[in-house]
Amino acid sequence: MDVELVQQLATDEMICMAARVSTIGNQVQDYDDKRNRGLIGFLMRDRHGSPFEHGTFTFRISAPIFVVREFMRHRAGMSYNEESGRYKELEPVFYVPSDKRPLVQFGKAGAYDFKLGTFGQWWTTDEAMRTAYAVAWEQYQHMLAEGIAREIARSVLPVGTFSTFYVTCNPRSLMHFLSLRAKSDDAKYKSFPQVEIQMVADQMEAEFKRLMPVTHEMFAKHGRVAP
């Protein structure tokens, strides 16, 4: 999965400025690290969420279509633009899991887990996916060569085909996404994300932690619950 932060305007200081305006109006604010840390911790703990909407992250993400569709279930505070198979010929880039990706599901719905599986199961998965992709791509190219519209021809391509999209979100909506799509033993509410979207979420969280270290620290400290 390819995740690139292409622009951002998000800082811990802006969260504090947005929160304090309710009590000091247009007075000049004092940028004190200790006080800011305490304020962000208070906002996160007591779930005063609106100050965390002041800031933006824009990511460019390339991932299989099944990951993109799962991603786009997150709508509050998230804006999307995706490449279109109607207007451009898609690229022959397809997802094949590595031999480290767990393959065998066990447990009950909503709380299931995975185990690695055997080499034979991985071989079957790898061979089946590569074969299906090759056939689908050949038929896609054949339809285009016959003059069939791209928006029709794309229908033969599987959800393992890669797509690229931009997503812009604020810190609050990003934390909500991470609470569901990144797995952590420290989470108050356990999440069970699919491995592939977790790979995307982990890269996004690394940027969030780098740019807003105090907010990220308090997010983790208070159970990874979005305010």
N, C-alpha and C positions, 0 to 999 in steps of 0.2 A: 504494500500500500504506500502510495506517495502522498505525503502531506507537506505543504509549504505554506508558511505564514507570509502573505504578500503585503499586508498592511495592518497596522494596529494603532489604536489610540486608547490605551487602557493603562491606568496606574492606580496604585493604592491611594495616592494622594487625592485623586479625583473622587474616590469613594467617600473619603472624609469630607471634602469640600461639599459634596452633594448632601451629606448627612447634616452637617453643621449649619447649612443655610437656614434650616428651620428654626434655629435658636439665635443666630447672630445676624441674619439678613445680609446686608452688603458690607458688613465690617470686614476688615482684613483678617484673614485667618492665620493662626500660628501653626507653622509646620514643625511639629515636635514628634519625633519618631515614636517615643514611648506612648504619648497620648494617642497618636494615630493607631498604634497597635492595639491599645485598649479599646478604642472606639470600634475598630473593625471587628474585634473579638465580640464586643457587645452586640453589634448589628447582626453578626452571624449567629450567635447563641440565641438571641431573642427573635430571630427571623424577621428583621426589618429589611425587606428585600429591595425596595425601590432605589436606594443609593447604588446598588450593584448593577443597575441598568445603565449607568453613565460610563460608557466606554465601548469600544468595538474591536473585534478581531475579524479579519478576513483571511480565510484559508482557501487555497486551491488544492483539491483532493482528486486523486485518480484511484479508482477502486472498482471492483466488479459491480455490475448493475444490481445484484442482490444486496450488496452493502449500501449502495446509493439509495435504494428504495427503503431500506430499514432506517437509514439516516434521516430521510425526509418525513418520517413519522414525527420528528421533532419540529414543531411549527411555531410555538410561542417564542418570539424574539429571534427567529432565525429567517434569513433571506437566502434564496437559492437561485442560481442560474446554471444550467447544465448543457453540455454539448448535445446537439440534436441530430439523430439519425435521419431526420427528414431533409436536412439542409446540407449535410456533408457525408461523405463515405466514411464509415467507421473503420477503425484500425484493427488488424488481426492480433489483438493483445487479449489473452485469456488467463483466467485464474486456475492454477493447479496447486493444491496444497503440498507443502513439503512433507517429508516423512516424519517430521516432529509434530505435525498437527494431529491432535487426538481425533479418532474417527468413530469410535463406538460409544453410543449414547446409553446411559442407564439412569435409573431413578424415575421420578414421576414428573409430569408436566408442571412447569413453573419452578421446579427445584431440581432439575436433572443435572447430571454431570457427564463427563466424557472420560474415556480411557484411551490409551494410544492405539490399541489394535495390533494386529499381526503384520508382518512384512507382506504376506499374501493379500491382506485387505488393502494395504497401501498400494500395492502393485495393481490390484484390480481398479481402484479408484483412479490412479494415474493413467492407466491405459484407457479406461472408459471415457474419461474426460477429454484426453487428447484426441481420441478417435471421433468423439461427438463434435468437438470443435472443428476438426479438419473437414468433416462432412458438411457441417453448417456453413463454414466459410466458403467452401467450394460452391455450394448452392447459392449463397449470397452473391458471389462474384458472377455466377452464371445468370442470375436474374438481372443484375445490373447490366451485363453485356447484352442482354436481350431487350434492353430499353425500359425495363420495369422500374417504376419510381422507387427512389430510395426509401420512402416512407412505407412502402409495401415490402420491399426486399429485406429490410431490417428485421421483419417478423420471424425469420428463420434463425436468427442468432440467439444463443442461449444467455441466461442471466449471468453466466460466468464471464461474459464479455466486459472489458474494462470501459468505463466512462469517466469523464472529467467534469467536475463542477466547482463552482465557487460557493462558499457559504460565509455569510457575515452574521455575527452574533454578538450579544453583549455579555459581560461577565456572568450575569445571573443566569441567562439561558445556557451559557457554556457549562456552568456548574451543574445545572439540571441534566444536561446531556451526559456529563461525566459521571454523575451519580448513578446513571443507568447503564452506561456503555463501557465504563472502566471498572475493573474488578479490584476490590481492595478488602483486606481482612479488617481494616479499621472502619468500614462503613457501618453505620447504624442499621441500615436496611440493605441486606445482601442483594446483589444484582447477579444476573446470570447471562452476561452478554455473549453473543456469538464471537468466536475467536477473531474473525476477520474484522468486525467493526471495533472490537477492542484494540486491535492493532492501530486503527485510525485514532481512536480516543486517546491511547497512550501518547501518541505523538502530539496531539493537540494539548494534552495536559502538560507536557514538558514545556511548551511555549507559555502556557498560562502561568506555570510556576516560575518561569524565568522572568516574566514581565510584571507579575503581581505577586511577589513572594509572600507578603503578609496575608493577603486575601487567601491565597492558596493554603498557607499554614493554618489559618483559622477554619477554612473549609474542611481540612483533614482533621483538625482537632475536635470539631463539633460533629463528627460522624459522617462527613461528606453528604450532608443534606443541604440542598440549595435553599437559600433564604427566600 
